[in-house]
Amino acid sequence: MSGMGQRLEGLEWKCAWTSHIGCMRGCMEYLGLGVSEAWAFGGTGHAFVINTHPELCPSGPTAWATYMLHELAPNIGCAQTIVHGDKGQGDLFAGAQKEAWDKVREAIDAGVPCYGWELDIPEFYVINGYDDVGYLYSGPSPAGNTGPKPWRELGDSGIGCLEVYKVEACDPAPDGVVVKQAIAKALRHAEAPPEWVYPQYRSGPKAFEAWADALAEGKAARFGLGYNAAVWEECRRNAVAFLREARQRLAGRSNGLFGRAIEHYTAVHSKLKALVTAYPFDGKAGAEEVQSQEGAELMRAAAEAEAQGLEALRQLAAAL
């Protein structure tokens, strides 16, 4: 580290396909919050989200407005302050870059962890320090990069989005509130609301149906197929684990409805797990496209189970 600077020792991301949750978990662990992986995925609603492009573009897992995570995070004891900017804002964007740089340095100096978008590749990264050039970070860099990322370059990319989060501990909500509000957001996301889901992308059962169509028609990009499968398998695995943890925390309350939701999301997870086995992520995959009737059948079955799972969540939320 040259010149001025500061680094928070021990602050690292938690390795996850879903880098947003991996970064949140890294920050929460640094703050000493006892939050399980499943509670982080489920309590923010992310465990129940799916967002896909009709041709399985690898942007699917991150190309949606993740406001629900920011809004639900305090429920699991993780309050967030966000600085957001868009490259298309012109002079305002430069102001957002400066604001992010100032607030991150202030936070790091105070021992407060941060994370942000696209410090390297288009994923989320824990920001664990800074020097006189820019941000130091921890995250899913294929080359093992840790910075510095020049602060004037943050958000200045093809995507053109600047997002930086400061994470602080807060009092968590009661378990019943965590579950009920996470379900409410998950149900809303499945309806593809325009404020969260961008044009051309699909959510809920329709995301699995579009996935099935892409496989049936030979339009599923191999790189995106493996990446989407890995991300959404991780999410549904944690959806099952979250529901089991919630049933334990809320023992005696709606056990039957929890059981029904667990059954359906276990079915969704099993289909995604089979697809991950058939098409593991290949970071070297080129522009080839995949056609698979067997894969299409898996995703159509996943769509049906997802619809049943959402209905079980709807009934569970009402009962709570």
Buried (B, 14 or more C-beta within 10 A) or exposed (E): BEEEBBBBEEBBBBEBBBBBBBBBBBBBBBBEBEBBBBBBBBBBBBBBBBBBBBBBBBBBBBBBBBEBBBBBBBBBBBEBBEBBBBBEBEEEBBEBBBBBBEBBBEBBEEEBBBBBBBBBBBBBBBBBBBBEBBBBBBBBBEEEBBBBBEBEBBBBBEBBBBBBBBBBBBEBBEBBEBBBBBBBBBBBBBEBEEEBBEEEBBBBBBBBBBBBBBBBEEBBBBBBBBBBBBBBBBBBBBBBBBBBBBBEBBEEBBEEBBEBBBBBBBBBBBBBBBBBEBBEBEEEBEEEBBEBEEBBBBBBBBBBBBBBBBBBBBBBBEEB
